[in-house]
């Protein structure tokens, strides 16, 4: 039994069924029923209708039975060295007890605070020296080299 395939839907057309549509350029199209013929003549794309074989192929429908799903590889986590720290150093830090790490962190924080305090005191001392050297009321811009402001004489 010779079956043909519908040019619109992609379904099988058994003998004694379907219609043959022949265009003016003598190309023939086999259509399974009036619904497919109507949609074909309206020039509607079969790939946009979810019941056609074309749509189902494009959107990978009904292939689950044919081919089993591919297994996804499980990701393996690996530790790597970071810029400024070797892998051995990172592992050694992880192996330390949390109390020790906390105390080291606190000591480092205290050291940085002390350094900041010393820097701020130094800055204050420099500022006081600059103020002493300036004498009188000089604005920031005058100290940077701007000309003196001319007082208004109209009032």
C-alpha positions in Angstrom: 0.0 0.0 0.0 1.6 3.2 -1.2 1.1 6.1 1.2 2.0 9.7 0.5 2.8 12.6 2.8 0.8 15.8 3.2 2.7 18.8 1.9 1.3 21.0 4.7 0.9 18.9 7.9 3.4 16.1 7.2 0.8 13.3 8.0 0.5 10.1 6.0 -2.1 10.1 3.3 -3.6 6.6 2.7 -5.0 5.6 -0.7 -8.5 7.0 -1.4 -7.9 10.0 0.9 -6.7 13.6 0.5 -6.8 16.1 -2.3 -4.3 17.1 -4.9 -3.8 20.8 -5.5 -2.1 21.8 -8.7 -0.8 25.4 -9.1 -0.7 27.3 -12.4 3.1 26.5 -12.8 2.1 22.8 -12.8 3.5 22.0 -9.3 1.2 19.5 -7.5 0.6 19.4 -3.7 -0.9 16.5 -1.8 -3.1 17.7 1.1 -4.7 15.3 3.6 -8.0 17.2 4.2 -9.9 20.5 3.8 -8.4 22.0 6.9 -4.8 21.6 5.5 -6.0 22.9 2.1 -7.5 26.0 3.6 -4.5 26.8 5.7 -2.2 26.1 2.7 -4.2 28.5 0.5 -4.1 31.1 3.3 -0.3 30.7 3.2 0.0 30.0 6.9 3.3 28.5 7.9 2.9 25.0 9.2 5.8 25.5 11.6 3.6 27.9 13.6 0.8 25.4 14.1 1.5 23.1 17.0 -0.3 20.1 15.6 1.8 19.7 12.4 4.8 17.4 12.1 7.1 20.3 11.1 6.3 22.2 14.4 6.9 19.0 16.4 10.3 18.4 14.8 11.3 22.0 15.3 10.3 22.0 19.0 11.7 18.5 19.7 8.3 17.0 20.7 7.8 13.3 20.9 11.5 12.4 20.7 11.7 11.3 24.4 10.5 7.8 23.5 13.0 7.5 20.6 16.2 8.6 22.3 16.9 8.4 26.0 18.1 11.6 27.7 21.8 12.3 27.8 23.4 12.0 31.2 24.7 15.3 32.5 28.2 15.3 33.9 28.5 16.0 37.6 30.7 19.1 38.2 33.8 18.4 40.2 35.0 21.2 42.5 38.7 21.8 42.6 40.6 24.2 44.7 43.1 26.5 43.0 45.6 29.0 44.0 44.6 32.7 44.0 46.9 35.6 43.1 48.9 36.4 46.2 48.2 33.1 48.0 49.4 29.6 47.1 47.2 26.5 47.5 49.3 25.3 50.4 48.8 28.6 52.2 45.1 28.5 51.7 44.9 24.9 53.0 47.0 25.8 56.0 44.6 28.7 56.8 41.6 26.4 56.5 43.2 23.9 58.8 43.7 26.5 61.6 41.3 26.6 64.5 38.6 29.3 64.3 39.7 30.8 67.6 43.2 31.3 66.4 42.1 32.8 63.1 39.8 35.2 64.9 42.5 36.3 67.2 44.9 36.9 64.3 42.2 38.8 62.5 41.6 41.0 65.5 45.4 41.6 65.9 45.7 42.6 62.2 42.7 45.0 62.6 44.2 46.6 65.7 47.5 47.1 63.9 45.8 48.8 60.9 43.8 51.0 63.2 46.9 52.1 65.0 48.7 52.9 61.7 45.6 54.9 60.6 45.7 56.8 63.9 49.4 57.7 63.5 48.8 58.8 59.9 45.9 61.1 61.0 48.0 62.6 63.8 50.8 63.3 61.3 48.3 64.9 58.9 46.9 67.1 61.8 50.4 68.2 62.7 51.2 69.2 59.1 47.9 71.1 58.8 48.6 73.1 62.0 52.1 74.0 60.6 50.5 75.3 57.4 48.0 77.3 59.3 50.7 78.9 61.4 52.7 79.7 58.3 49.7 81.4 56.6 49.0 84.1 59.2 45.8 86.0 58.8 42.6 85.2 57.0 43.5 83.5 53.7 41.0 81.4 51.9 41.7 77.9 50.5 41.9 79.3 47.0 44.3 82.1 48.0 46.6 79.6 49.6 46.6 77.7 46.3 47.7 80.9 44.5 44.4 82.6 43.5 44.4 86.5 43.4 42.9 88.5 46.3 39.2 89.1 46.2 38.3 92.8 45.6 35.9 94.2 48.1 32.7 95.8 46.7 32.8 99.6 47.2 29.2 100.5 46.1 27.7 99.8 49.5 
